């Protein structure tokens, strides 16, 4: 997705390539590292655990070592609610037990533990951000969600509405939820971007290391998403109902209080209609008009901070 990088230099490489990481950090001199790079398909992680442990665990160690070598102290880590596994109680809090049920979730938990050990031993600070269900698209229409294969629910429902796929498959209609389908916590990607900025400012402003959930605290069912897509696009959404998949919890949603308390982060675009409204155009769908709340874009804010600090845009270099 090189075309998705609209500002600043891009360095393309493998995060397990220690020499490439070292060169990138020496060249661009970042003041912090935001570590997104990972493999992130739960099902694939079950089939290919070696690749997941190599990329997500060994790669994280390589990133941390390169940061240490360049005297970078602040690390922001993209983690996941998958570290919790099947929750014992709702909402999920940062103090909830972390018992991941997939290799993907285990790699993220191991990454968190490694970062904590590095922070204790080497004087680093960290912000661990545990995403719930990321979705939506850039409100300005510049970037949208598209994976190959696409496994995420919101884009697949939109694909069914647009005819790209024949139907959305719904696994399980007999859960103990309001309509029998699974309930999850969906958070808009623009809100996630804002949360990363707030985490960066927290650390650079002298804040302490922390781990927080990034969610809304509200659960939305699969049927509610299907209805929202139909309502917003005025299109039918063909659906095929199948039996439950093993391991899927009936409900999973966050307690977002810690992110609000420590980072001042409150989602602004994460109601389901706004998520659908921003994502639909990337699947050739028109939606009912609605006014979106003004949200400050992430990249220009970072660029402005770099400029105001007396640096240049090359300090915002990235490696994927």
MIPA-202328 format. One line per field, with one value per residue (C-alpha): x, y, z; residue number from 1. Coordinates in Angstrom, 2 decimals, m for minus. Example, Ala and Ser with C-alpha at 12.3 -4.5 7.8 and 13.67 -1.06 7.14 Angstrom:
// residues 2
px (12.30  13.67)
py (m4.50  m1.06)
pz (7.80  7.14)
n (1  2)
// end
This chain:
// residues 320
px (0.00  2.74  0.23  m1.43  1.56  0.59  3.27  6.82  9.35  8.58  11.17  9.94  11.46  11.00  10.85  13.03  15.79  17.90  20.24  17.33  15.78  19.05  19.62  16.07  16.33  19.80  18.70  15.36  16.12  12.61  11.88  9.49  8.47  4.84  4.98  2.05  3.76  2.39  0.56  m3.02  m5.30  m6.49  m7.34  m4.09  m2.16  m3.61  m2.43  0.93  2.05  5.76  5.35  3.35  5.86  8.72  7.15  5.22  7.62  11.07  10.15  9.13  12.46  14.28  12.29  13.05  16.75  16.94  15.16  17.60  20.58  19.24  18.46  14.71  12.90  9.20  7.43  3.77  2.63  m0.35  m1.83  m5.22  m8.24  m7.27  m4.87  m7.89  m9.32  m12.83  m13.64  m14.61  m16.69  m17.86  m16.89  m13.27  m10.92  m7.15  m7.01  m9.01  m7.22  m5.22  m5.72  m5.43  m6.91  m5.05  m1.39  m2.08  m3.36  m0.43  2.09  0.54  0.61  4.24  5.00  3.46  5.53  8.76  8.13  7.51  10.80  12.73  11.18  12.21  15.75  16.62  14.67  12.17  8.58  5.64  1.98  0.32  m2.93  m5.30  m7.60  m11.05  m12.64  m11.06  m13.22  m14.40  m12.42  m10.87  m13.73  m12.00  m12.13  m8.38  m7.90  m10.17  m10.08  m9.22  m7.51  m6.81  m8.46  m10.99  m12.14  m13.39  m17.12  m17.95  m16.23  m17.71  m21.22  m20.55  m19.19  m22.43  m24.49  m22.48  m22.54  m18.79  m19.63  m22.88  m23.78  m22.44  m22.06  m23.37  m22.02  m24.47  m27.93  m28.56  m26.16  m27.42  m27.57  m30.41  m30.83  m28.91  m25.81  m22.35  m21.76  m18.49  m17.04  m16.32  m13.99  m13.34  m9.80  m9.68  m10.43  m7.62  m5.24  m6.19  m5.57  m2.05  m1.34  m2.63  m0.45  2.58  1.89  1.36  4.77  6.64  5.00  6.51  3.59  4.11  4.00  0.52  m1.67  m5.19  m8.15  m9.25  m12.96  m16.26  m17.74  m20.76  m21.48  m23.02  m24.41  m23.82  m27.48  m27.31  m24.41  m26.29  m29.30  m27.11  m25.59  m29.03  m30.37  m27.44  m27.06  m30.70  m29.40  m30.44  m27.73  m27.93  m27.06  m26.51  m26.91  m24.66  m23.87  m21.55  m17.79  m15.87  m14.23  m16.37  m17.53  m21.10  m20.06  m16.82  m16.66  m14.27  m14.30  m12.80  m12.41  m8.64  m7.95  m10.33  m8.73  m5.06  m5.03  m8.13  m9.30  m12.99  m14.09  m15.85  m16.62  m17.36  m21.15  m22.11  m23.84  m20.72  m18.53  m20.72  m21.00  m17.21  m16.48  m19.21  m17.71  m14.69  m17.05  m18.83  m21.81  m23.60  m25.09  m27.69  m26.28  m25.18  m23.08  m19.83  m18.33  m15.13  m12.14  m8.55  m6.62  m3.66  m0.92  m1.00  m0.84  2.29  3.83  3.10  4.67  7.80  7.98  7.41  10.15  12.67  12.99  12.06  9.59  12.25  12.07  8.67  10.08  8.35  9.28  6.79)
py (0.00  2.46  4.85  5.19  7.15  10.68  12.63  12.16  9.66  5.94  3.24  m0.19  m3.13  m6.10  m5.29  m8.34  m6.70  m5.17  m3.35  m1.70  m0.62  0.82  2.75  4.12  5.39  6.83  8.60  10.00  10.48  9.92  11.02  8.12  4.85  3.93  0.20  m0.93  m3.55  m7.06  m9.96  m9.78  m12.56  m14.76  m17.73  m17.51  m17.41  m20.82  m22.24  m20.42  m19.81  m19.83  m16.83  m14.97  m15.55  m14.63  m11.39  m10.21  m11.28  m11.35  m8.24  m6.38  m7.22  m5.91  m2.66  m2.18  m2.88  m0.38  2.20  1.61  1.98  5.38  6.46  6.52  6.21  6.43  3.42  3.23  m0.32  m1.43  m4.25  m5.92  m6.98  m10.46  m10.55  m10.97  m14.05  m14.91  m12.33  m13.45  m10.30  m7.26  m4.59  m5.61  m3.57  m3.26  m5.32  m8.18  m11.49  m11.83  m15.36  m15.20  m18.12  m17.68  m17.47  m13.91  m12.88  m14.60  m12.75  m9.44  m10.35  m11.46  m8.16  m6.27  m8.27  m7.72  m3.98  m3.93  m5.76  m3.39  m0.40  m1.73  m2.59  0.21  3.26  3.26  4.46  2.92  3.27  m0.04  0.51  m2.45  m1.95  m3.37  m3.66  m1.07  m0.05  2.88  5.02  8.45  11.00  13.04  10.05  9.66  6.23  3.24  m0.33  m3.08  m6.34  m9.38  m11.53  m9.29  m10.86  m7.84  m7.61  m4.02  m4.15  m7.58  m6.31  m3.41  m5.84  m7.82  m4.64  m3.64  m7.11  m7.69  m10.85  m12.80  m12.53  m11.86  m14.98  m14.65  m17.29  m17.96  m16.55  m18.15  m16.20  m14.69  m11.19  m8.86  m10.35  m13.63  m12.49  m11.64  m8.20  m6.32  m2.87  m0.99  2.01  4.28  4.34  8.14  7.90  5.35  7.75  10.49  8.11  7.42  11.14  11.59  8.70  10.28  13.64  11.94  10.25  13.25  15.46  13.38  11.01  7.56  4.28  2.83  0.25  1.25  m0.14  1.70  1.15  2.92  0.90  0.17  m3.17  m3.46  m6.74  m8.22  m7.79  m4.13  m3.58  m5.28  m3.05  0.07  m0.68  m1.25  1.93  4.13  2.80  1.97  m1.36  m4.87  m6.85  m10.57  m12.67  m16.39  m17.62  m20.42  m22.22  m20.76  m20.82  m22.33  m19.80  m16.77  m15.03  m13.75  m10.23  m8.29  m4.60  m2.31  m0.16  2.97  4.87  4.56  6.09  8.92  9.51  9.28  10.42  12.59  10.36  10.17  8.62  11.10  9.12  5.65  5.44  2.76  5.12  7.30  4.23  3.01  6.51  6.89  3.33  2.89  5.04  2.73  m0.03  2.11  2.84  6.13  6.83  9.05  12.52  13.11  15.76  14.43  16.01  17.97  15.81  16.96  14.77  12.92  13.27  17.09  17.45  15.29  17.16  20.49  19.28  18.24  21.59  23.59  21.64  22.93  19.60  18.63  16.14  13.47  12.98  11.41  8.52  5.17  1.55  m1.22)
pz (0.00  m0.88  m2.46  0.94  2.28  1.29  3.19  4.36  3.02  2.87  3.49  2.37  4.20  6.50  10.21  10.83  8.77  11.51  9.15  7.32  10.60  11.85  8.61  8.62  12.17  11.69  8.50  9.66  13.38  14.78  18.32  18.88  17.23  16.55  15.87  13.70  11.53  12.05  10.50  11.73  10.45  13.32  11.11  9.19  12.46  13.34  10.01  9.91  13.50  12.61  10.32  12.95  15.73  13.42  12.18  15.21  17.97  16.36  14.38  17.52  19.17  16.08  16.20  19.88  19.41  16.55  18.69  21.55  19.21  18.13  21.73  21.05  24.36  23.47  21.93  20.93  20.24  18.21  20.29  20.22  22.22  20.98  23.94  26.24  24.55  25.74  28.43  31.91  32.43  30.47  29.75  29.19  31.35  31.18  34.37  32.81  32.42  29.21  27.90  24.10  22.18  18.86  17.87  16.67  20.10  21.78  19.58  20.60  24.28  24.01  22.27  25.19  27.67  25.74  25.59  29.33  29.95  27.68  29.43  32.84  31.78  29.36  30.49  27.63  27.96  26.18  25.32  24.53  22.63  22.55  19.57  19.51  16.02  13.72  10.77  8.65  6.22  5.91  6.06  3.34  0.99  0.58  2.19  2.65  3.89  1.44  2.31  0.18  1.29  3.02  6.28  8.26  8.83  7.83  4.42  3.71  4.44  2.07  m0.52  m0.27  m0.71  m3.79  m5.39  m5.10  m3.16  m3.29  0.40  3.86  5.97  9.53  11.89  14.70  15.35  18.75  20.99  24.22  22.72  21.78  18.29  18.57  16.67  17.99  19.48  19.08  19.80  16.54  16.48  13.51  12.13  12.32  16.02  16.31  14.57  17.03  19.93  18.69  18.53  22.05  23.23  21.53  23.15  26.50  26.41  24.99  27.59  30.39  30.95  32.39  30.47  30.12  28.42  27.39  25.51  22.38  21.95  22.46  25.30  23.10  21.49  18.02  16.70  13.26  12.37  13.43  11.04  8.21  8.91  9.06  5.66  4.18  5.76  4.74  1.18  0.40  m0.89  0.11  1.90  1.03  4.07  4.63  8.18  9.36  12.60  15.21  14.81  17.73  20.02  19.10  22.30  22.23  23.25  23.41  24.18  25.99  29.05  27.43  30.70  31.04  27.60  28.44  31.84  30.90  27.26  27.08  24.23  23.33  19.99  17.70  14.53  15.89  15.72  13.22  10.73  10.46  10.04  7.17  5.66  5.42  4.26  1.63  m1.17  m1.38  m2.50  m5.09  m2.85  m2.34  1.06  2.61  3.32  6.87  8.52  9.91  13.03  12.38  13.27  13.06  10.62  12.11  9.50  9.14  12.92  13.09  10.16  11.86  15.10  13.22  11.44  14.62  16.40  13.86  12.07  8.55  7.11  6.77  10.54  10.05  7.99  8.18  7.62  7.05)
n (1  2  3  4  5  6  7  8  9  10  11  12  13  14  15  16  17  18  19  20  21  22  23  24  25  26  27  28  29  30  31  32  33  34  35  36  37  38  39  40  41  42  43  44  45  46  47  48  49  50  51  52  53  54  55  56  57  58  59  60  61  62  63  64  65  66  67  68  69  70  71  72  73  74  75  76  77  78  79  80  81  82  83  84  85  86  87  88  89  90  91  92  93  94  95  96  97  98  99  100  101  102  103  104  105  106  107  108  109  110  111  112  113  114  115  116  117  118  119  120  121  122  123  124  125  126  127  128  129  130  131  132  133  134  135  136  137  138  139  140  141  142  143  144  145  146  147  148  149  150  151  152  153  154  155  156  157  158  159  160  161  162  163  164  165  166  167  168  169  170  171  172  173  174  175  176  177  178  179  180  181  182  183  184  185  186  187  188  189  190  191  192  193  194  195  196  197  198  199  200  201  202  203  204  205  206  207  208  209  210  211  212  213  214  215  216  217  218  219  220  221  222  223  224  225  226  227  228  229  230  231  232  233  234  235  236  237  238  239  240  241  242  243  244  245  246  247  248  249  250  251  252  253  254  255  256  257  258  259  260  261  262  263  264  265  266  267  268  269  270  271  272  273  274  275  276  277  278  279  280  281  282  283  284  285  286  287  288  289  290  291  292  293  294  295  296  297  298  299  300  301  302  303  304  305  306  307  308  309  310  311  312  313  314  315  316  317  318  319  320)
// end
